[in-house]
Amino acid sequence: MAKTLELQFLNTEGKTVKINIDSPIEPVDTAALNTVMDTIVSANIFFSTGGDFVSKKGARIVERNVADVELS
């Protein structure tokens, strides 16, 4: 199972933009996560097609199962 920490932000157009971090350390330190996300917004270092990141929306752990199918 592959796990990803998905950081969600709102951009200037009000659309959701995401930053994904592979193999996050669990449990997630919510205080550190809030600080990092606030820093990303205030530093204005990322840009999306809908404009700058303007606020935090949320964060979540996404778990994905992948099974290869053998072709004959």
Buried (B, 14 or more C-beta within 10 A) or exposed (E): EEEBBBBBBBBEEEEEBBBEEEEBEEEEEEEEBEEBBEEBBEEEEEEBEBBBBBEBBEBEEEEEEEEEEEEE
